[in-house]
Amino acid sequence: MRDKMLWFGMGLVIGLLLAATGMTLAGSPNPGAGPTAAASQMYTLQQIYDRINNGAAAAKMTTFTEPAAAPGSTMVTLDQLYTLAGQRSRPPRTGQINFYGTRDDGSLRKGVVWPDPRFTDNGNGTVTDNLTGLIWLKNANCFGIQNWPAALNAANTLNNGECGLTDGSAEGDWRLPNVRELHSLIDYGQAMPVLPSGHPFTGVQSNNYWTSTTNDISVYAWYVNLNDGQINFISKAQTYYVWPVRGGQ
């Protein structure tokens, strides 16, 4: 009992000291200054939602504006933010919907549900994957087959006016996807190619596509086979297809 009283007394003293010095504990809803002060700058719920959803970065709010209406009409709600955070912390579904055994992938369909529509054709030579937020070149066969250094360079120097692009992009905006990014397009319920049904891409080859990821043996790089979803690595001297991407973290 004496120990409990001692801890209670210490907590009371610390609380009084903090109140006397004007310190604000982390997580307190009361900022240490007025709403326009630098110490009070914060992100809106919409900015946090966008950061989780598609990686969009934003500057902290420097001024305070009273919402014109309830949160449902002006921004996302805390419930929406909570749901999205849970979804983004789990891997997405594989795309398989047929089942072949008790509690197999097709019957359980575990993972984050794909958005509907999965892809958005932006009408400028690009396609946005609404699951990952990545922006892909619509033409999946603009460069033919290249060895790995040439594929890397082709993606890095892609810009507006090439490959059907009218998006205003400049050299350096595009790149070769890493192995996880390219593999994120795979739908295991499909074949030849293993892309989601109804995708808007053109020129897709049921063949091997380079990724920017190098194997631990530096003369080898990883590729993804769009015929069956296989991932493997091979000599960078080999010639495979090139599919640039932009965005991501």
C-alpha positions in Angstrom: 0.0 0.0 0.0 2.8 2.4 0.9 4.4 1.8 -2.6 1.2 2.6 -4.3 0.8 5.8 -2.4 4.4 6.7 -3.2 3.9 6.3 -6.9 0.6 8.2 -6.8 2.4 11.1 -5.0 5.2 11.2 -7.5 2.7 11.3 -10.4 0.8 14.1 -8.7 4.0 16.2 -8.2 5.1 15.6 -11.9 1.7 16.6 -13.1 1.7 19.8 -11.1 5.2 20.7 -12.3 4.2 20.2 -15.9 1.1 22.4 -15.4 3.2 25.1 -13.7 5.8 25.2 -16.5 3.3 25.1 -19.4 4.7 22.0 -20.9 2.4 19.9 -23.2 2.7 16.2 -23.3 2.9 14.4 -26.6 -0.5 13.4 -27.9 -2.3 16.2 -26.0 -5.2 17.7 -27.9 -4.1 21.1 -26.6 -1.2 22.6 -28.6 1.4 24.7 -26.9 0.5 27.8 -29.0 -2.2 29.4 -31.1 -3.6 27.6 -34.2 -1.4 29.7 -36.6 1.9 29.2 -34.6 4.6 26.9 -36.0 4.3 24.7 -32.9 0.7 24.0 -33.7 1.0 23.0 -37.4 -0.5 19.7 -38.2 -1.8 17.5 -41.0 -5.5 17.1 -41.8 -7.3 13.8 -41.8 -7.5 14.0 -45.6 -3.7 14.4 -45.9 -3.1 11.5 -43.6 -5.6 9.4 -45.5 -3.9 10.3 -48.8 -0.4 9.5 -47.4 -1.6 6.0 -46.4 -3.6 5.4 -49.5 -1.2 6.5 -52.3 1.9 7.9 -50.6 1.0 11.5 -51.5 3.2 13.9 -49.4 1.8 17.2 -48.1 3.0 20.1 -46.0 1.7 20.7 -42.6 -1.2 23.1 -42.3 0.0 26.6 -41.4 -3.4 28.2 -41.0 -6.6 27.1 -39.4 -9.8 27.0 -41.4 -13.1 26.0 -39.9 -14.8 23.2 -42.0 -17.8 24.4 -43.9 -19.8 21.2 -43.1 -19.6 17.9 -41.3 -16.5 15.7 -41.8 -18.3 13.4 -44.2 -18.7 16.1 -46.8 -15.3 17.9 -46.3 -12.8 15.2 -45.4 -12.4 11.6 -44.5 -13.7 10.4 -41.1 -11.6 8.7 -38.4 -13.5 5.4 -39.2 -12.3 5.6 -42.8 -8.8 6.3 -41.8 -8.8 3.4 -39.3 -10.1 1.0 -42.0 -7.6 2.1 -44.6 -4.7 1.8 -42.1 -5.7 -1.8 -41.5 -6.0 -2.6 -45.2 -2.6 -1.1 -46.1 -0.9 -3.2 -43.3 -1.9 -6.5 -45.0 -0.9 -8.0 -48.3 -3.5 -7.8 -51.1 -5.5 -10.8 -52.4 -3.9 -12.9 -55.1 -6.8 -12.7 -57.4 -7.7 -16.4 -57.3 -11.4 -17.0 -57.0 -11.7 -20.7 -58.0 -11.2 -23.2 -55.2 -9.7 -26.7 -55.5 -9.4 -27.8 -51.8 -10.7 -27.1 -48.3 -9.7 -23.7 -47.1 -7.4 -23.0 -50.0 -6.7 -19.6 -51.4 -9.6 -19.5 -53.8 -12.1 -20.4 -51.0 -10.7 -18.1 -48.3 -9.5 -15.2 -50.5 -7.5 -13.6 -47.7 -5.9 -10.2 -48.1 -6.8 -6.7 -48.9 -9.8 -6.5 -51.3 -8.8 -4.9 -54.6 -10.4 -1.6 -55.4 -13.1 -1.5 -58.1 -12.0 -0.5 -60.6 -8.5 -1.9 -60.1 -7.0 0.4 -62.8 -7.8 3.9 -64.1 -6.8 4.7 -67.7 -5.7 8.4 -67.3 -6.1 9.1 -71.1 -2.6 10.3 -71.4 -0.6 7.1 -72.0 -0.6 6.2 -68.3 -2.6 3.8 -66.1 -3.0 4.2 -62.4 -3.1 1.0 -60.2 -5.7 2.0 -57.6 -4.4 -0.8 -55.3 -0.8 0.4 -55.0 -1.0 4.0 -56.3 1.7 3.3 -58.9 1.4 4.8 -62.4 2.3 2.5 -65.2 3.0 3.2 -68.9 -0.1 2.0 -70.7 2.0 0.5 -73.6 3.7 -2.5 -72.1 5.8 -3.1 -75.2 7.2 0.3 -76.3 10.8 -0.7 -76.2 10.8 -4.3 -77.4 13.5 -6.6 -75.8 16.6 -5.1 -74.2 19.4 -6.2 -72.0 19.3 -5.0 -68.4 21.5 -1.9 -68.7 19.6 -0.8 -71.8 16.2 -1.5 -70.1 17.3 0.6 -67.2 18.3 3.5 -69.4 15.1 3.2 -71.6 12.9 3.6 -68.5 15.0 6.4 -67.0 15.0 8.6 -70.1 11.3 8.1 -71.0 9.4 11.4 -71.2 6.3 13.1 -72.6 5.9 12.6 -76.3 7.3 9.1 -76.3 5.4 5.8 -76.1 2.1 7.6 -76.5 2.7 9.8 -73.4 0.9 13.2 -73.2 1.3 13.5 -69.4 4.0 16.2 -69.3 6.5 13.9 -67.7 10.3 14.6 -68.0 13.3 12.3 -68.1 13.9 11.0 -64.6 10.2 10.7 -63.7 10.0 7.2 -65.0 12.0 4.2 -63.9 12.2 0.4 -64.2 10.0 -1.1 -61.4 11.6 -3.1 -58.6 10.6 -6.8 -58.3 7.9 -6.3 -55.8 6.3 -3.5 -57.8 6.1 -5.4 -61.0 4.9 -8.5 -59.2 2.1 -6.5 -57.6 0.3 -6.6 -61.0 0.0 -10.4 -61.0 -3.4 -12.0 -60.8 -3.0 -15.6 -60.0 -6.5 -16.3 -61.2 -5.4 -15.5 -64.8 -2.8 -16.8 -67.3 -1.2 -15.7 -70.5 -0.9 -13.0 -69.3 -1.4 -13.2 -65.5 -2.9 -9.7 -65.3 -6.3 -8.8 -63.8 -9.2 -9.4 -66.2 -10.3 -6.3 -68.1 -7.0 -4.4 -67.5 -6.5 -1.4 -69.8 -2.9 -2.0 -70.8 -1.8 -2.5 -74.4 1.1 -4.5 -75.9 1.4 -6.9 -72.9 3.6 -9.8 -73.7 3.2 -13.2 -72.0 6.9 -13.3 -71.5 9.7 -12.1 -69.2 9.9 -8.4 -68.0 13.0 -6.9 -66.3 12.9 -5.4 -62.9 15.4 -2.9 -61.5 16.3 -5.3 -58.7 19.8 -7.0 -58.8 20.4 -10.4 -57.4 23.1 -10.8 -54.7 25.3 -11.9 -57.6 25.7 -8.5 -59.2 25.7 -9.8 -62.8 22.2 -11.1 -62.4 18.9 -9.3 -62.1 15.3 -10.4 -61.2 12.5 -10.6 -63.8 8.8 -11.4 -63.7 7.2 -13.8 -66.2 3.8 -12.5 -67.3 2.9 -15.8 -68.8 2.6 -17.6 -65.4 3.7 -15.1 -62.7 7.1 -16.8 -62.1 9.8 -14.7 -60.5 13.5 -15.6 -61.2 16.9 -14.0 -61.9 19.2 -14.3 -64.9 22.2 -12.7 -66.4 21.8 -9.0 -67.2 23.1 -9.7 -70.7 19.8 -11.5 -71.5 17.2 -9.5 -73.4 13.7 -9.1 -71.9 10.8 -6.7 -72.1 10.6 -3.3 -70.4 7.6 -1.8 -68.6 8.3 1.6 -66.9 6.6 2.9 -63.8 6.5 6.1 -61.9 5.4 7.1 -58.4 5.7 5.0 -55.3 7.7 5.4 -52.1 
